[in-house]
Amino acid sequence: MRTARRFLLALGFIPAWAPAAHAAPRPLRDVSGVIETFRAFVVHQITQAPQKPKPATLGPAPAGGPTVDLGDLSQPEAVERAVRRAVPAPGPETQVTVPNGQARLGDFTIGSAETVTGHLLVLKGDANVYGRLLGNLVTVDGDVFVHPGGVVSGDILALRGDVKDEGGEIGGEVRTLSAPTRTGATVALSPLAAFGRNVAGVVGVFLTLLALGVGLVTFARPNLEVVSDTVSHSFGRSFMTGLVGQILILPTFGMLIVGLILSVAGILLLPFAVVVYVLLAILGVVGGYLSVAHAIGETYTRRRMAQGAALGSPNSYRYLVAGLTGLFVLWAAWAVFGWVPVAGEIVRAAAVLVTWLMATAGLGAALLSRAGVRESFAGRLIPPEALTDEYLWATPQFGVPAVRRPESGPGTRPGTRHDAGR
Amino acid sequence: MRAAAAGVALVCWAGALSAQTMRPFGTFRQLHGESRLHARLDFAAGRLRVVAGRAGELYRMALAYDADRFVPLSSYDPARGAATLGVESVGGPGLRVVSRHQLEQDAVVELSPKADLALDVSLGAVDADLDLGGVRLSELRLEAGASRSVVRFSQPNPIRCRTADISAGAAEVSILKLGNSRCDQVRVEGGIGRMTLDFGGAWTGSERAELSLAVTELRLRLPRKVGIRITMDRLLARFDPNGLVRRGDAWVSPGYDQAAQHLDLVLTTTVGGVRIDWTD
């Protein structure tokens, strides 16, 4: 047993070493050729097909026993199923009835002076036809050779075998049905591999977005905050605007192209305009998505602080990390459970839907606020005071019973001193 | 530990079970003096290639099909001289593409160069290349669903072809060297898509083509040596005569009356465009 293991281990090293020898000088190549031949021989000895059974005639089964009808071979898969059902493990003792025909085990030859009448089923062996077969011929795990002068009047079907027409006469149709082969491009990943790939993908996208977000906060924080506030205070309007924006993004692009083409000078600007337009569209969607993440993180952080949680420094970086983490929860769930049938697809669909919703709202907010330039939009629905950071301190702005506000006369503004001018 | 290892192995094995499998299938029939063949090719999804076959065979097909969803078609009716080849979805006729893997099916069909061939092709989501040069085509009918099909007549047809009926749904169809087809009448119906009709080749007689197109970009490649006459009924379609001159309600090529062979095109188009290129 130990020797066998060592031998197999050595065999495993041979293919790893042999390719390197191809680039080697000729003596080494010769050596590698010898080794390759030896390896092929050993592998052949280990993996060679099982020995063909000794030729034998399979007797007919008793009444009600297994039967294979070879009268119609136009449905090869059906014939294969019938044979497998009737003769799951062919052996010398197997009995099977072939209506109007016979069954053989192992190689079978029809001599040049012979005529076999009726259908012929050959299991685990080749069929060599030198003479005449008046009927259909089916082989399972074997080839058919129709030699010069040989005649098969009916159809031929080779299941997991081949048909070699070497100059004989075949009256009917020839069919070969091979074993299924797995295509490399279509092999599904195992759950473990799928899990690893999905997690890597989700983490990669998360880190990329995080890096973009950090850059956005660093270099365009005011714009990001305005877009974020727009999403917070006008989510529905932002979403509808984003939806319309998505619908119009291609027609607008087409109009831009046509307009530039029609104007003579514009043609020169066409390549730049295309690049700029595409970049703006990407920036709108990605920046909008990050703004939504910022808004979610800000809302979450403020709520925690309102509940008395002590947080280090509530700033845009923290908002962004918290929001992106929240948005990626569904994607993380998909990465972990994506391999589960049905449920994995549902989680992925939910993640896609939520991502699209947020990106659409973000795009809409970016459009409404003119990429964060138009500050007044977000403040249109609520007073500017609400956009300040005052209530980060968890102090209610109105109706505090413990504090008696100074009496104010009509027309006086809050904060105006009553004793002014006294 | 063993249980964990077994669990991992089971999970990996379950993944392997879901892998896609293709199954090779081959069929052929020897030629036993048949002078005619009515071949019907049904191909729901995948890649299809049709070429002229070997002299001693009536037909041959090498197919790799998705055994989970399709079954191979292979039958021959000696009384009618009719063969049916291709793949059919397990649930019966019709096209239901549920996986992009189905598009990886592949078939090569060879048809006898000896027998007069009436070819009837029905394509679903197929990338098809039909080279009919070298076969004795007596009749052609092509239904292209959502396919990208190229029909080429790379060699002159040894016999006269009565009709070529081509019907395209949402497809991209190119028919090249139609002059080699020797078809007396060509009928084309186009839905949505793009179509190229190349009337080049070795002309031996006149032809008539009826084109009925809905929303199709049509590119006509016309030989200068043949007299061209186009009668057009168009609604919103663009048309650039590109050298054709107006005569009555038709457009004709210069020297139409002197040409030995004529091509009469009756074109009905709704939306799209008709572009004409000249070939020598």
Interface residues (C-beta under 8 A of the other chain):
Chain A: S74 Q75 P76 E77 D165 E169 I170 G171 G172 E173 V174 R175 T176 L177 S178 A179 P180 T181 R182 T183 A185 T186 V187 A188 L189 S190 P191 L192 A193 A194 W339
Chain B: V8 V11 C12 A14 G15 A16 S18 A19 Q20 T21 M22 R23 P24 F25 G26 T27 F28 R29 Q30 H32 A64 A67 V71 P72 S74 S75 Y76 H101 E104
